[in-house]
């Protein structure tokens, strides 16, 4: 075989592979859409519950002084190691 024939066979094989992958992906998207529609048809519709609580600033607890001191100490040690 000449190099031109080998090159043409390589290009042909490449297009065959790309076409196969493209066809597979199209079939996969179609299957996912069909499954989604089947789920919408047969699955019972459950309402989405509202948020259990709304978080406000008053609901957020402030850490103790000891915890704040430990955090500050850890930050200082980290910065001292980094230089």
N, C-alpha and C positions, 0 to 999 in steps of 0.2 A: 504494500500500500504506500502511496505517496503521502507526503506531508499534507497536501491539500485535502486529500480524502480523509485523513485522520482528523484534520481540523473541522471539516464539515460534519463528520460523525460526532465529534465532541460538541459542536454547536447544536446538532440535532438532539443529542442526549440531554443537553442543558435545557432546551426548550421543552422537551418531554417532561423532565423533572419539574420545571417551573409550572408547567400546565397541570401536572398531577397535584402539586401542592396547592395551587390556586383553586382547583376543583374541590379538593378536600376541605379547604377553608370555607368555600361557599356552602358546601354541604353541612359543615359544622355550624355555621351561622343559621342556616335554615332549620337544622335540628333544634338549636337553642330557642329559636322563635316559636317553633311548634310546641316545644315543652312549656314555654312560658304561657302560651295561650291555653294549653290544657290545664295548667295549674290555675290560671284565672277562672276557668270554667268550673272545675271540680272542687277546688279548695274552698272551704267556707271563708267568707270575708269576716275578719275580726277587726273591730275598730282599734285604732292606735290609741292607747291610753294617754291621757294628758300627763304632763310632767308631775311627778309625785309631789315635789316641793319646788318652790321657786327659791333659788339661793339669793340671799341678799347679803349686804355687808354685815348686818347684825348677826347673821347666822354663822359667819366665819369666826372661829375661835382664834385668839391671839396666842402664840406660844409663850410658855413661861420664861422668866428671866434667865433661868439656868439653861434652857434650850437655846435661847438667843446668844448667850455667852459661849456655849459650845460651838454653835455655828460660826460665830465671829472668830473664835480661836482656830477652827479648821480652815477658814478662809485665809487667815493670816499665815498659817503654816504652809498652805498651798502656794501663796504668793511668795513666801520666803524661799521655797524650794525652786520656784521658777526663775527667780532672780530679778 
